[in-house]
Every structure is written in C-alpha cells, then in structure tokens.
C-alpha cells in the first residue's frame, strides 16, 4: 500500500518520493516493521492465548524440564505470519508474481498449521490433523507453485554462459539476450552452476521440455513436503526452529539479492532471475518476524510457535528456494531439518524391523527427533553418546552454530567448480 503511495508521489517529484523504488530501502523497512510488529503484538497475542487457555499438551517422556512447559501458550506462529504479511502488504510490490506466490504460500501453509493446532487444542488430541491431510495440503501448494512457474510469462531466467578467449584464455560471462522460460536450476561443483531438468527427459524427443517441467513440479512437491515436515519436527526445543530458520533465511535473502541483480549476477557468474529481487523484501520481513518471535520463544519460552508456525516456516523456505532456482541446495542449507526427518524414519524403521525379527523393538537413538537424543541420559540404544543429558539451551545454541556453518558451506560450494 505504502509502496504504491510513494510511487504516486514520485510522479510529482516530491522529496523522498522515490525512496520506495530502492529495493534495499524497502527491505530495511520490511525488516524493521516486522520486528516491531512481532515485539508489540507478540505480548498481546500471548496474553490472549493464555486467557483462551490455548496451552501446549506435553507428554511425560522423561526429559529434564519438559513437564514445566505444560500449559505454555501455543499457536504462536500467528505472530510470525502476521509480522510477515503486514510489512509485505505495506511496502511490497503486490504486482510482482514472486511476491504474490510467497504471500499465497504463507497463507496456505498457515491455514494448514492453524487447523492442526486447533484440533489439538479443541479436542485435546496431541496428534492433531491426520498426516495424510497435511501431505495433501503440501502437495496442493507444490502444484500451485510449480504450475504457476510453468505458465506465468513473468517467471523467466537469463542463462549465464562462459566464453573463453582464443587469444589470451580470458574467461568472460555473458547472458542470453532474452528472458527465457527454462527448467534450469542451480547446483554446485559444475561449470556455470546450472542444471536443466529437461536433460533427464531428453528421451521424450520434442516433448522433453514439457517432461522437464513435469519433473520439476514433482521436485517442487517433494521439496515443500520434506522441508515443511522437517521444520515441524525441529520445533521441539525453545528457540530451535525459529533460530535455525532465521539463519537459513539470511542465506536465502543474500542469494535472492545477488541473483536478482544483473550486475552482481554477472560478476559472480550466477543465473540472473529478472524480477526476483522483490523476494528480498519478503525475506527481510520474515527475518524480522523470526527475531521478534525469538524474543518470546527463547529459553524459557513464553510461547510456542506450534504447527501454525513450524509447518509454515519450512514450507515457505522451500518455496522461496524454488523461486530463486536453488531448490537442489536445500538438502545442504536445511540439513538440520532433514537430519531431524531422517532420524525419525530410521528410528521407526529399525524398531519395526527388530521387533519383527527378534520379538523386541530396538532403537538407534535414545529418542527422536534427534534433538531429544541429546536430552536423554545414556540408555539402551545403538547410539549412546553423549552419556549425560545436555542442557536445552546448549543444544539449541550448538544447532544454531551448525546452521551457520551449513549456510557458509552452501555459499562456498557454489564457487568450487
């Protein structure tokens, strides 16, 4: 709204009327606004949730300090969602297809998470919404995002091409002269960092490009579902999911800024994505919202984000990475989410296998998701280290450090070719 007001003022050549044309200025405004909104409305929402007795249902799993969390307000993800959407609506370009897709994704996933939390609270059911309905919702969003990227004329790229001089061997980077629709994405360790899904469907002949888009949409669905559920599992300790997500968001914001600016994209020899710079405004709002939420969610937490927040965070991180053609970097950048996912799958699979074979289920980890493994004292499991339980704040801080290292490594891999 404010963006269009300033655009109108710019036509009259008034002082400061063109400020909103600067991406960095609008991104800074989005960050500050989201941070202030999270801080100021956070307290009011927490008080309201307490009055409504919207408290966390905690099962006794033998973890230190766990039962003290009983009754702590949940559904705090509402704070994050509002703190993202309001700044985007105020200073974002609502005519930009990338901004539209991110807003739609936020509302879509927020509704799924809200319904899950509502069922848990209203029916006192710890399981909440059945998993198949969450998956259906995530698949639906994946189809919307993938199909829109295929059909929208506003979502294009300019392929970066290296040219080597025959005389002195100097390498120069050029771009295709026109914006093109392409199934290309970014991968590390190869020349130009580009990979085209259509290469895998070359056997389809003249339909290889359409086959490439079909494969791309399938990847979009898998990325959204896996990252959303991974973030959901990571939300088990105070500040863990919010802090880890903020680190990931900082890395993605930098990637979006570089890829959306033709000068920086040319200098770094990376894919240029016209119009995607607007995503920096959205991500700045998201970072501010997460930091503001951490004010209340840091140990000891005054509020939990619930599935309203965690399912939304993971999903929109995946959608954001997809829009800037960095979805194949998600397994490295979001490795914490996927390790949490993997630990649960390994634990369940091994337990069922050993119960069937030996008549007694055995465990790989002391407890899953993985962060709970470090909270347990050494007991019967294949992995018993550490023998002593680690304090919750230390586990969270160490996961944050690992998240920072993963973000740095993700950037480094793009320069190793």
Order of alpha helices (4+ residues) and beta strands (2+ residues): alpha-alpha-alpha-alpha-alpha-beta-beta-beta-beta-alpha-alpha-alpha-alpha-alpha-alpha-alpha-alpha-alpha
